[in-house]
Amino acid sequence: MAHIILAEVTASVSELKRNPMGTVAAGEGFPVAILNRNEPAFYCVPAQAYEALMDRLEDLELNALADARIADGQAPLKMSLDEL
């Protein structure tokens, strides 16, 4: 069965066990796909990349919430950054 691998760097579970930090470093700051029997089992994501991903996800969720409120007819409030 074919699988889409969403990373440019791959490593086996055995390689990860043998040298965890080397496996993470091989991704040069990007995710590393960890393969089990040539199938993606999980992605090893460096902390900085994970934090950026979570920040982006939060921004998308907040934008969706704002868009939903505007669609419901709620008027946006104007305020300065100092008022926040």
Phi, psi and omega in degrees: 000136180278145180229141173277129178251120186263044177205151179277340182244136177234157176209155178274164176300322179298317178296320179297317179296319183293319185211079184301312183289327176294324178295316178296317181296331180298334179281350179050046177093355180249164180298151175241126177281125178262122184258140173238113184056045177064020175237140179297125179261319177193174179246133177266110186247124177300151185304316182296320178292322179295318179297319178296321178297316180293322176298316180295318178298317178298318178299317179296319179295318179293321177295320178296320178296315179297317179297321179295320179293321178293319179296331178279001177094003178285126181285137177292146178264135177265131176204160179273166177296330178294331180284341180284000000 
